[in-house]
Amino acid sequence: MKKFIFYILLILLTTGLYSQKLSFKWSEPVNLSELNTSANDFAPSWNRYENFLFFNSDISGYSKFYSVKYNGTSKFSEPKPIAGDINQSRNNQSYISFESSEEAYLSTFRLTEKRSYLNIYHTKYRKMSWSKPVIADSLQFDAFTSHPTISPDGSIMIFSSDRNTEHNETDLWMASKQDNGSWGAIINLSELNSPGNEITPFLASKDTLYFASDGQEGPGGFDMFMSVYEDGKWGRPNPLTELNTNNNESDITFLPAGEIIFASDRPGGKGKLDLYMSKREEVKKQITLVSENIEINIASQVMSVQSKKQTSSQLYELPNFVLNNWVKHDKDTQIANHPDSIYNYSINILGGRLNENPASIITLECNSSSKTNANNIKEFLKEKFRLADNRIIIDSTRISTDNLPNEPVIISSNDKNILKNYEAKSDEIVLSPPVLELSVDARPRKDIKEWFCSFITKNFKFNNIIKGDTLPAEFTINLSDFDNQIDESDSIIIKMDMKDNLGNIHSNNLILTVNHSLVRESNSLKVNGRIFQQFIIFAFNKAGLIRNSENINSIILKLKEKAVKKVIVQYSLQNNSVAETAEAISSIIKKENIIAKPEFINISSQVISNSIKPFIFRILIEQ
């Protein structure tokens, strides 16, 4: 029975990426009594998109999903069952792993004519709840197949299965994400599997794996191990000796600050399997190496760096017009999450979409005053994106009705994908600490002529960024200068090279772990102390709005999915034409039984250029 319980456990996701040579130890595990019950409590998994801890408990008689908030100081909120259809009545489900904020995989039973099998299922987050799980077709087997864990980059999944094994022992298997979204290229991780059972894998990163096994060398039944992927293969599993006991340990996951939670049936718990937490304790902050009678000491104020990536996205209606002040942008520049950037690079976005849809054509509608602009746009698209002449049609028969000095070029297409809404994303990496304080020394000092400090991450080496000729020395490194390189790494190496009076080089490394977390921010805007979610619309005038109504309808669909009842249609310039366009947008929304009120609001928190201010409208939903 114990073995079966461990089989239906686990799935993980989080951050906290580690090297195998670290200067810390794990603290004495603490029983999370506020989460544990008299039954089995297991399968912790950190949802980094919502900052919730998910776990399983069979206190109800069936394994169900529960979630809690964690404040980072060992305080958890009261466990609550997960809302929605993910918790099926009279069924066991467990081990959830999050691929994104809207998709996850888990383990539950699939019934066949002969028997039922634990298999891997897929669930989606819709309307504030997780949907009823459906089988992941490419991972469906008439065998025990469970414990999925997905790498933070979403490229690989590792799971446990007894398929193709001689004595029904469970092995670790790896699947890769395919272009069509399925999981394929499934391989057995033979370098990690033993004659016993390997279960509950957890990918802290694409190349750092934790799992439990009863076939490796260890003191108990199931013990926890770690392996690092190097040189094209998984390295020898290293036991987590400070956490393993004579009982069973498995189901490891990491919290954003580097704490771990795992399941164990060791004595002293509240029930059967209990959840435990452990934290890293620094052994010392100074590393000493003696090489040919030269002793090099390196110390820093921390032994780990926190890398928090803040990701935000914003949905924009792509402009279907171009003004005479349009300037071509030949260089491939990342498009910023800002209205000016979306407008300025809208032609580049169109060019990319035309390349992706070779049967599509666009029409540039203009009149005598805007025909030169239309010709410039066409030549730019042909030259930069190598588009055929017949895919860009110029129609100069449009008659101006607004008597505007800046007549637009109106864009239309035979393919709705060309002018569909555009989602702009932006990332910000916040490092803690932002500055690394280092001190170095050597003995005997008189033998050292000069020293050099290098900064090394997973994919980059920055040689000799700081140098000197006196000891002891103290200096700082601004980590923000290397934020992208740090965010891609599990560890940082500070390498000290010291040249003695004879020209010999003596070296020592200080290794700092990098703990990762991801925060997804909604497309929100702060106005006069009020927080709004926003969708941004470009509209030249009321007539142009009607021509491009399909994109507005797609935004309305999102409003209906969120059950929105009331919105504000904001505009930033007070004149009759702009107000009429805002009123027209409101009228379209009102047809869908959503209250919409046009309102002039001068938003100072996001400055936009005066040239496009008359054409920017925001649909605001107060939070």
Secondary structure, DSSP 8 states (H G I E B T S, - for coil): -HHHHHHT---B----B--SS-SEEE---EE-TTT--SS-EEEEEEETTTTEEEEEE-TTSS-EEEEEEB-SSS-B---EE--BTTS-TTS-EEEEEESSSSEEEEEEEEE-SS-EEEEEEEEEEETTEE---EE-GGG--SS-EEEEEE-TTSSEEEEEE-TT-SSS--EEEEEEE-TTS-EEEEEE-TTT--SS-EEEEEEEETTEEEEEESSSS-SSSSEEEEEEEETTEE---EE-TTT--SS-EEEEEE-TTS-EEEEE--TT-SSSSEEEEE-EEES-SEEEEEETTEEEEEEES-SEEEEEEEEEEEEE---SEE-TT-----S-----SSHHHHHHTHHHHHHHHHHH-TT--EEEE--TTTHHHHHHHHHHHHHHH---GGGEEEE-----SS--SS--EEEEES-TTTS--EEEEEEEEEEESSEEEEEEEEESGGGEEEEEEEEE-SS-EEEEEEEESSSSEEEEEEGGGGHHHHHT-SEEEEEEEEEETTS-EEEEEEEEEEEEEEEEE-SEEEETTEEEEEEEEE-SSHHHHHHTHHHHHHHHHHHHHTT--EEEEEESS-SHHHHHHHHHHHHHHHTTT-EEEEEE----SS---TTTGGGEEEEEEE-
